[in-house]
Amino acid sequence: MPNIPQILDVTIRDGSYLINHQYSPEKVAEIAKRLYDAGVEYAEISHGAGIGGKLMGYPGLVNDEELM
């Protein structure tokens, strides 16, 4: 059986630096739906500084639970 590469998209996590971690849950849902529609099965959804980034004092619009 051949190895089939899998894509893990990090647009939401890494892209949040550009907008100072100000993603809204609605925007994250829109991006996730578009990724899914494009055939991307896996996406990392978290604060740009990682899970709990907002709680560690980094800026953020909402916490990780609200984004997910």
Backbone as numpy.savetxt, mean C-alpha at the origin, in Angstrom:
# Nx Ny Nz CAx CAy CAz Cx Cy Cz
7.36 -28.83 -13.39 6.51 -27.64 -13.39 7.41 -26.41 -13.39
7.20 -25.48 -14.33 8.05 -24.28 -14.39 7.75 -23.32 -13.24
8.77 -22.60 -12.85 8.58 -21.55 -11.84 7.94 -20.35 -12.52
6.87 -19.88 -11.95 6.17 -18.72 -12.49 6.41 -17.55 -11.54
7.01 -16.47 -12.03 7.27 -15.33 -11.13 5.97 -14.70 -10.64
6.00 -14.25 -9.42 4.86 -13.55 -8.82 5.27 -12.10 -8.60
4.34 -11.19 -8.79 4.62 -9.76 -8.60 4.02 -9.31 -7.27
4.83 -8.63 -6.48 4.36 -7.98 -5.27 4.47 -6.49 -5.52
3.35 -5.82 -5.65 3.35 -4.39 -5.93 3.49 -3.60 -4.63
4.37 -2.62 -4.63 4.59 -1.79 -3.44 4.25 -0.32 -3.70
3.39 -0.08 -4.69 3.00 1.29 -5.04 2.46 2.04 -3.83
1.61 1.40 -3.06 0.97 2.10 -1.94 1.98 2.39 -0.84
2.77 1.39 -0.47 3.75 1.60 0.60 4.82 2.60 0.18
5.54 2.32 -0.89 6.64 3.19 -1.29 6.15 4.52 -1.86
5.02 4.50 -2.54 4.48 5.72 -3.13 4.02 6.73 -2.09
3.78 6.27 -0.87 3.28 7.18 0.15 4.31 8.24 0.54
5.60 7.98 0.31 6.61 8.99 0.63 6.39 10.26 -0.19
5.99 10.10 -1.44 5.80 11.25 -2.33 4.70 12.17 -1.83
3.70 11.60 -1.17 2.57 12.40 -0.69 2.54 12.51 0.83
3.72 12.37 1.45 3.85 12.51 2.90 2.90 11.59 3.67
2.74 10.38 3.16 1.94 9.32 3.81 0.48 9.73 4.00
-0.07 10.46 3.04 -1.43 10.98 3.18 -2.46 10.22 2.34
-2.25 8.92 2.13 -3.25 8.13 1.41 -4.52 8.01 2.23
-5.65 8.18 1.58 -6.93 7.94 2.24 -7.32 6.48 1.99
-8.16 5.91 2.85 -8.62 4.54 2.61 -9.31 4.41 1.24
-10.00 5.45 0.81 -10.69 5.40 -0.48 -9.68 5.32 -1.64
-8.60 6.08 -1.56 -7.58 6.07 -2.61 -6.86 4.71 -2.63
-6.59 4.16 -1.46 -5.95 2.85 -1.38 -6.86 1.79 -2.01
-8.15 1.86 -1.73 -9.09 0.90 -2.31 -9.12 1.04 -3.84
-9.07 2.26 -4.33 -9.06 2.49 -5.78 -7.80 1.90 -6.42
-6.65 2.17 -5.82 -5.39 1.63 -6.36 -5.40 0.11 -6.31
-5.83 -0.45 -5.19 -5.87 -1.91 -5.04 -6.79 -2.54 -6.09
-7.94 -1.92 -6.34 -8.85 -2.46 -7.36 -8.22 -2.41 -8.74
-7.56 -1.32 -9.05 -6.92 -1.21 -10.37 -5.77 -2.21 -10.53
-5.03 -2.43 -9.45 -3.97 -3.45 -9.51 -4.59 -4.83 -9.74
-5.65 -5.13 -9.00 -6.34 -6.41 -9.16 -6.87 -6.58 -10.58
-7.49 -5.53 -11.10 -8.02 -5.57 -12.47 -6.91 -5.79 -13.50
-5.69 -5.33 -13.17 -4.55 -5.50 -14.07 -3.89 -6.86 -13.91
-4.39 -7.67 -12.97 -3.84 -9.00 -12.79 -2.79 -9.13 -11.71
-2.57 -8.06 -10.94 -1.61 -8.12 -9.85 -2.31 -8.75 -8.65
-1.76 -9.88 -8.18 -2.42 -10.62 -7.10 -2.00 -10.17 -5.71
-0.81 -9.56 -5.59 -0.28 -9.21 -4.28 0.14 -7.75 -4.23
-0.31 -7.05 -3.19 0.08 -5.65 -3.01 0.36 -5.42 -1.54
1.44 -4.71 -1.26 1.77 -4.38 0.11 1.06 -3.09 0.47
0.22 -3.17 1.48 -0.54 -2.01 1.92 -0.14 -1.70 3.35
0.58 -0.59 3.51 0.98 -0.15 4.83 1.51 1.28 4.73
1.77 1.85 5.86 2.44 3.14 5.93 3.80 3.00 5.26
4.30 4.04 4.64 5.59 3.97 3.97 6.74 3.57 4.88
6.64 3.91 6.16 7.68 3.55 7.13 7.47 2.14 7.66
6.46 1.45 7.15 6.18 0.09 7.60 4.96 0.04 8.50
4.55 -1.17 8.84 3.39 -1.35 9.72 3.66 -0.58 11.01
2.68 0.22 11.40 2.81 1.01 12.63 3.57 2.31 12.46
3.88 2.70 11.25 4.65 3.92 11.02 4.01 5.15 11.64
2.70 5.28 11.52 2.01 6.44 12.10 2.13 6.41 13.62
2.06 5.24 14.21 2.16 5.12 15.66 3.57 5.42 16.16
4.56 5.28 15.28 5.95 5.56 15.66 6.30 7.04 15.49
5.33 7.87 15.16 5.57 9.30 15.07 5.77 9.85 13.68
5.72 8.98 12.65 5.82 9.46 11.28 4.45 10.01 10.87
4.42 11.00 9.97 3.12 11.54 9.56 2.30 10.47 8.87
1.02 10.66 8.87 0.15 9.74 8.16 -1.29 10.20 8.32
-2.08 10.00 7.28 -3.48 10.42 7.35 -4.29 9.49 8.25
-4.08 8.19 8.10 -4.81 7.19 8.88 -3.83 6.08 9.29
-4.27 5.19 10.18 -3.40 4.09 10.58 -3.53 2.91 9.60
-2.68 1.91 9.78 -2.64 0.77 8.85 -3.96 0.03 8.78
-4.61 -0.16 9.91 -5.87 -0.89 9.92 -6.92 -0.20 9.03
-6.93 1.13 9.07 -7.89 1.87 8.25 -7.55 1.74 6.77
-6.26 1.66 6.43 -5.87 1.49 5.03 -6.27 0.11 4.52
-6.11 -0.90 5.36 -6.44 -2.26 4.94 -7.93 -2.48 4.91
